Amino acid sequence: MITTIAKAMHNPAFIFAVLVGISIFATLMTFLMPMFSGTSLKTRMKSVALERDQIRSRERARMAADAETRRKNGASSLRVTERQGVRQLVERLDLQRALADENTVNSLRIAGFRGQNALNIFLAARFGLPFVTLGLTTLWIFGMDGLAAQSTMIRMAACFAGAYVGFYLPNLYVKNVGSKRQQSIKLAWPDALDLMLICVESGMSIEAAFKKVSEEIGAQSAELAEELVLTNAELSFLPERRQAYENLANRTGLEPVKSVVQALTQSERYGTSIGGALRVLSDESRDARLMEAEKKAAALPPKLTVPMIVFLLPVLFAVILGPAFIQISAQGGIFGDATPK
């Protein structure tokens, strides 16, 4: 069977058929995936809109649990609470002090993972994944004779490298999710500023403007709509509106958003109109988005050179020269029988 596969891999017709099949499959997936991909916009918007009620319910439940614990234990401390699961693991091993810092919390916030529960899951993953990857790498190397041609020291180093990769996998995942989330917010931010400018100049308050923009921008960027809804909720219950604006900038981590936050903060402090500032910032964000699109368009031809040479030119040569080769072969030329009759 191995011999048959090796012969097939050296057969040009088989390789060409495989490439054609891959191209057809990629084309079908490109056109069919958008038809089956759903959206979780309504669920996410509802979850964010009810976040304040959930916080209140959670705090009331915690206070009731504390009261019940104090009642059972007599004059016990307020810190005597029952912890289970991931939270118990993180607190017993003190993983937050060992593995987390302010940058970790900011990265999770930018990726959309807010709250102590998300941080606990992240820390537990960083603690447990190195052991999982170390076990899998050891099983492959010493149990399945992986890297059998290498020395024992190299194989052990490969096992520790697998553990090292497992330690940083959660960071890579959070960074990837955060980058995609920032890109979605960045693309929709100029349109959101235009809508906010229209709402403000029409006489709406900033809370009503945030709410209206979140409803309209949700079809373009669910992530931005989620952040605006959360900011609107924070404007309602935080003691200082400036804190809500700064939280929006920290959760997104984007410079255009920080510029708007500074304009809103200055307007809140000095009582100035924010219409002109929003207009200027909207124009700057739109120009920046256009320049970024032009930059990507200018870098596209060099990127397309290699795929065109590899995939397009061989097909073009086959289509142009194929009939000529067939005619020559039929007339007994280059590919015909060269033996004299």
PyMOL commands that set and color helices and strands:
alter all, ss='L'
color gray80, all
select helices_A, chain A and resi 2-9+12-36+41-49+51-73+85-93+95-99+102-110+116-143+152-201+206-217+222-237+241-252+255-270+275-298+300-330
alter helices_A, ss='H'
color red, helices_A
deselect
rebuild
show_as cartoon
